[in-house]
Structures are given as C-alpha cells and as structure tokens.
Amino acid sequence: MGLVARPAYEQWIRGYVGTPVAKVLTGIRRSGKSSLLTSTADWLRHRSTPDRVVHIDFDLLSTEPLRSSVALDAHLRAITPPDGPFAVLLDEVQEVDQWERLVNSLLAEGRADIYLTGSNSKVLSSELSTYITGRYVAIDVTTLSFAEHLEFTDHLQGSDVSDIAGQFEVYVRRGGFPGLYVAEYDDAQTQQLVSDIYRSILVKDILSRHPVRNVELFERVAAFAMDNIGSIVSARSISMFLKSQQRMLSHPTVAEYLSFLTQSYLLTKVPRYDLRGRALLATNEKYYAGDHGLVNALFGYSTDRLPGLLENIVGAEIARRGYRVMVGKQGETEVDFVGERADEKIYIQVCTTILDPTTRRREIAPLAAINDSYPKYVVTLDQMAGGNQDGIRHVWIPRFLLDQSW
C-alpha cells in the first residue's frame, strides 16, 4: 500500500532541496516523519541517481554499527561518489552519538544535501544551536489534522468521508497517528496501538536519556498532565496532588519531568498571555497532548474529557497553520486560544455547545471585551452553528477545522 502524500510538508521540503542548510523534521514519534523522509528519498532518486542518495533509518537494529559520528562518516565516504553532490537522509538521527559533528562536517565540505528527522526537541535544539547555528531549517511534523484524516481515510480504507459529523467523531476518538490508517482497526486495537506508541516514547525518548530515579512517580506525573489537558497545571499543583496521594515529589522535580515530556513532544506547553498588559505570564501554563488520541488510549474515551479533547484538536490546528499559540487572560476570565502570526491575530473560544443562554454569555463575554478588530470565533459541536454576534462568529468545529480562509 503506497504512501499518502502530505503536500504541505512535501512542498516545504522540496523548497529547500539543494540548499546549503540541513533540513530538520521534528515531532512526536509516529507522526509521519519517516514516511516523509522516504517519499523525499524516492523523489530525489528520480531527480538524480540512486548512488547519490543515502537514506538510513536509525530505528533499525541493522544500523547499530553506524551509531557514532566517526563510523557513520566512514560509511558515507565508502558508499558515496568521490565527486559531485549527494543527498543524505538520516532518520531518528538522535540515535547517533555526536551526530551534530558529522552534520557540521558534511555542511563544511559543501557537497551533501542533508535531511534529518528526530523525536526529541532537547537533543536536537541544543546540538543544532551549538554546532550548526544558521545552517539549518526546522519544521514540526504533527500527527494528522482533521482534513488529513479525511484524505487518509479515503485513500487507504475507501471509507465514506461525506459524513463529516461521523468522521469527526471517529477522529476525536482515534486521534491522528498515521499508522492507524493502514488497516481497519477496531477501538480496542486502536487503543492498544496508541498505548504502545506512548510507552515507546516514554522508554526511547525519555527514560533512556534522562536520569529518572523513580519511574513510577514519573509516570504518575505524565498521566496527571494527560488527564488534565486544557486545565491550568503547575509543577507545584502536581506536587501537592501527589502529596495528597502519599507520594512525595518536589515541585522542581515535577517541573523537570514536565520538561522531559514536552521535549519528547508527548506534551505541548501553552503559555498564558495577559491581553490587557500585553505580556506573557510566567506561571500556570496549560498543557496539551502531542496527539489527542493519547488521552483516549490512556484513560478510555469519555464525554467528561470531551471539552479538553476539543481544545487539544483546535489548538493543534492553530499551531499547524503557523500561529504562535497562547491562552488569553482577560481580567478574571480567559480566552481559550490567542494565535499570533506575523501581523495577524486570532481569538478562539472552544466549547461543546452554546445553545444554553448562560453558557453562551460566559463564552462570548471574554471575546466581546477585547477591543480590537482581529477575527474572533466561538467554535462548538452545534451543527447548526452560524451567525455573527458583535463581530464574533459561531462555527461548527469540523467546519472550522476544514476552513482554509483563516
């Protein structure tokens, strides 16, 4: 079964082909980085010759002898032409010891067109900024958007995607890991597959790289954060919760564990922004899952968690479109998301319904209090949503996610 194209990412990659910078694809494991690298390798081979394109996946056991900069450098010199350009595509490059020295050497030599993927932002960002500052471009590859869910469902399963409401329910329950779309998995199989991804990230990207003394407490912190997506969470509040459960863990240690989780892309931290003072707030951020399917895999799908899942989905879509995502603080109230992109801004409230007048007033009030002309939305599961109240648009969430005009 062939790969399904992801045109936005492919267009970005191909725009940098042949340029003297390393192209770096980052993001959570199983988000599709490897598939994008494979499709890029195939495309490059069609433009050149196979001997000038080297593609190595360091998740494979067979690559164990190459997992040092010296060994990999010797291997590349042995298999690439002695003259002229060649392309090097290294998948999960963080598995290579001192990989940044190799990349720096290849860039200095000037012949290699370099493409990298990685699943740990701390490893990548520190080495990239230290050794090859100004000589790389990076893009975060996310799991599938709702629009991509429809495309993958149509291409790989031949399922009916005309029922947008039904497909959105599937998307909310399953999440967007591309590997879920290669076969007709039932709910139990889906939960097992995503749970395995979660465990793999914990082991490969966190526990094998960081000195976590008490694995059980670390996993409790991870589960607490996943169970409270969309809520204000602090290291201190988690520490106090654990204390109430007769588990002692200092809040500096909790903060360190949360940083491990964000570095592995299991969690995304969204800062709060004071809309009146126009400044970022230093505490009480919110966390969202790297893919909302992880929450359902860990705890099972429940309508009690639906508001958080919907926020997770909408927040991820805002980020995909290049906005810097923040939570807006407006006096004693909040705007779920503030997105900034160049000279653009967008304000979004997310909730299940605003058909109840009290809920409607509560959700609209923070937006109505914002005194500027940037777009403002309330997005809900109300299928008959529509209209514009004082410049605030009410939109059905699936329609909002598929709308390319914002």
N, C-alpha and C positions, 0 to 999 in steps of 0.2 A: 504494500500500500504506500503510495507516494506521499511526500511531504506536502502539507498545505501551506501555501505562501502566506507570509505576513508582510504585505507590501510596505508598510510604513517603516519597519525596521530594515528591510532589504534596500529600500531607497536610500536610507541613511548610510548604510554600509557602503553601497556602491558609489555614493557621492564622494567617498574618501579613498577609493581604490587607487593605488599607485602613489599616494601622497606620503611624504616622509614623516608620518606620525603613526604610532601604534593605535589601532582601533580596538577599544576595550568594551566588551559586552559584560555587564554585571547584572546581578539579580539573584533571586531565590533559586535554589536547586529545582530542577524540573520545570522551569518556566519557559523553556524552549530555546535557550541559548545554544545548546549543542546542535539542534536542528538548523538554526540559523547559520551556524558555522559550517555545517555540512553543505547546506544549499549554496553558501558563499564559495566553498571549495569547489563544488561542481561547476558553478558559474565561471570561476577563474580558470578551471581546466579547459573549458570550452573557448576561452579567450586566449589561452596560451597553450602549453604542452604539459602533460602530466608530470614530467620530471622537474618542472619548475613550480610545482605546488605541493607543499608538505603539510599534511593535516594529521595531528597527533592528539588523541584523547587520553588524558591522564587519569580518567576514571577506570581505564582498563588495566588489569593486572599485568598484561604483557609489556606495559610501559615502565614497569618498576625500575629497570636498569637505567632509564633515561632521566630519573627524577633528581638530577643535580645539574646546575648550570654548566659545569665542565663536561659531563657526559653528554648532555643534550647538544652542546656546541660541537663536540667531536662528531656526533651522529649527523648533524645537519651538514657539516663540512664534507662528510663522506658521501652523502646522497644527493647533494645539490650540485648543479653545474658550476664549474670554476669561474665562469664569467657570465655577465648579464644578470638581469633581475630575477628574483624568485619570490614566491609568496610562502609565508609560514603562518599556519593557523594552529594555535595551541589551546586546547580545550581543558578547562579547570586548571589553569596554569599555576594556581597557588599550591598545587601538589609538588611543584618543582622547587627544590631548595635553592635559594638565591636566584630565582628566575629573573629578577629585575636586572641583575648583572648581565645576563645573556641578552635580554631585550635591549639594554643600553648599548652593548657591543654591536648587535645587529644594526641598530639605528646609526651608530657611529660609522659602521662600514658602508652604509648607504645603499646596499643592493636589495635588502629584504623589505617586502611589503608585509607588515605584521598585523595579525588579528589574534586577539586573546579573549578568553572568557574566564570568569571567576565567580565564586559564590560566597566571598567573604569581603565585605567592604573595608574592614580594618586592614587586612593584609594588603589588599590592592591599593587603597588610598595612601597608606604610609609609604609603600615602596615606590609607587608612581610619583608621589610628590617629592620624594627624596632623590630619586635617581633619574627620572625622565620628565621632570617638570617642563611643561611647554611643548612636549613632543608626544602627546597622546590626546585622544578624544574619547570620551566615555559616554555610554548610553545605558540606562537601566532597562533591562528586558523584564517586563512583568508577565504574569500569567494572563490568560485570555480575557479581553474585555467582553462585554455582552455582545457587541457586534461581531467579534471574532468567534464567540460561542456559536452564533447562528451560522457563520460561514463554515466552521469545523463540523458542526452537526450535519449540515447539508452535504459537504464534500465527503466526509468519512463514513457517515451512517445512513445517508439518504433519507433522513427523517424529515418530517414535515416541519418547516420553520415558519409557516404562515401564521400559526397560533402564537403570537408574540407573548401573550399573557402566560400561556402554558410553558413556553420555552424559558421565560424569565423565572418561573417557579423552579424549573429544573436547574437553571444557573445558580439561583440562590442556594439551593440545597447541595449541589455538587461542587461548586467552585469552578475555577478556570485553569487547573493544571492541564496542559495539552495532552498528557498521556492518558487521560480519562476518555479521550475521544477516538481511541483506536479500536474499541470493541464495545459491545452492548453490555456494560456492567450494570448490575442491579445496585440498589442502595447499600447493601451490606458489603459488596465488593468495592464500591467506591469509597466507603468509609475506611476499609482496610488499606486500600492503595494510598489514600491521602495520609492515613496514620503512619504508614511506612515511610512516606516522604518526610513527615515530621520527625520521626525517630532518626532517619538518616541525617537530617540536618543537625539535630542535637549531637549526634556522635561525630560526624565527619567535620562539621564546621565550627563546633563549639567545644565539646568535651575533649576532643583530640588536640585542641590548640590552646586551651586555656586551663590554668590550674584551679579547677573547681574542686574544692575539698569535699563538699557534701552534695553528691549528685541528687539525692532525694529532695533536699531543700531547693536546689536549683530548679528541678522540675516542678516543684510547687510554685515557685515564682513565675515560671513560664506559663503554667496552667492558669494562675490567678490573672496574669495580664491578658491571656487569650480569652478568659471568661468575662473580662471587663472592657472589651473593646468599645470605644466611644465614650467611656467614662473617664473622668479626671482620675489619674493614677499617679502616685508619687512613691518613691522608694520608702519614704517614712510610713506612708499608709499601708504598704505591703508588709513592712517590718512589724507594724502594730497588729495587722491581721494575723500574721504568723505567730506572734506572741500570744494572741488570744487562743490559738490552737496548740499552745505549749510547745511552739517551735521557735527557737531563738536565732535570729539572724539580723545583724546590724544593718541600718539603712545604707551606709556606704557600700556594704557587700551587695545588698539588693540593687543599688544603683549600678554596680559593676556588672551584675548578672543581666540587668536590663540592657546595658550597652552591648553585651555579648549577643543578646537576642536580636538587637537592631543591626549589628554588624553582619549577622547571618541572613538578614532580610526576613526572618520569621516575624519580626515586628517592625512597624514603621512608627516613629515618634513624630507627632504633630504638635508644634508649639502653639501657645495661646498668644493672641495679639490684641492689645488694647486699642480698640477702634477710636476712642476719644484721645488718648495720649499718643496714638500712632507709634507704639513701641512694642517689641516682643516682651512677654513676661517670662521671668526666669524659672518659674516653678509651675507645678500642676499641669503638666502636659497631658495629652491624650495619646493612647497607643491604638494602632490598628494592625490587623493581621496581614502578613505578606500575601495571603490569599484567604478570602473569607471561608473557603471550603475547609481550611484547617480547623476552624472553630467547630463546625459541624462534625468533623472527623473525631475531635477530642471529646465532645460532650453530647453528640447527637443533635439532630435538628429539633429546635423548639421555637414556637412562636414568641416565647418570652425573650429570646435573643434576637428576634427579627429586627427591632429598631437598630441595634448595633450592626447587624449584618448589612442592612441597607446603607447605613453611614459608611461602612467599610467599602462597599461597592462604589458608591458615589465619590468618596474621597479618592479612591484609586483612579477613577476615570478622570477626575480633575487633574491629578498628577500626570497621567498619561498624556494629556494634552499640553503639557509644558508649563502648567501653572505651579508656582510655589504655594503649597497648601498650609493654611493656618486655621486655628479656631479663633473666632472673633469674640472678644469680651466687650459687651456693651452695657456698662454700668453693672447691674446685678444680673443681667441676662446674657445669653450667648447666641452667636450665630454659628451654626454647625461648621460651616466652612467659608473661609475667605481665600480666594485664589488670586494671585498676582502673576502677571506675565508681561514683561516689558512695561508699556504704559497702560496695560489693560488691568481690569479688576473685575471680580465676580463674587457675589454673595449668595450662599445657598443654605436653606434650611431643609432638613430631611426628616420625614416622619411617616408613619404608616397611613394616617388619614387626617384630614382637617374638616371632615363633614360636621363634626361636633363644633358648635359655635365657640365654646370655651377654648377648645384646642386650637381652633383657627385663630382666635385673638392672641393666644400665647405664642404661636409660631410666627405670626406676621409682625407682632409688635417690635421685636428687635430689628427687623429689616426696615420697618417704617421709620424707625428712629435714626437711621443712617442718612445723613444729609449730603448725599452726592448722587450723581446721575448714572453710576455704573449699574449693570444688569443685576437684578435681584430675583431669586427664584425660591418658591416652596415646591419641593418635589415629593410626591406621595404615591401610595398604591391606589389612589382613587382613579379608576379607569375613565371616568367621565370628566377628569380634571381639565381645566381650561380657564381662560379669562385672565384679566389683568386688574388688580386692585391697587390703586395708588402707585403704579409702576412696578408692582410685584406680581410676577407671573406664577400661576399654579400649573404644574406639569406632571403628568403621569411618569413615574420613574423610568420604565422601559423606553418611553418616547424620548425622554431627556437624554438617556444614555446613547440613543441612536442618532440624535440630532447633531449634525456636524456644524451648525451655524454659531455655536457659542465657543 
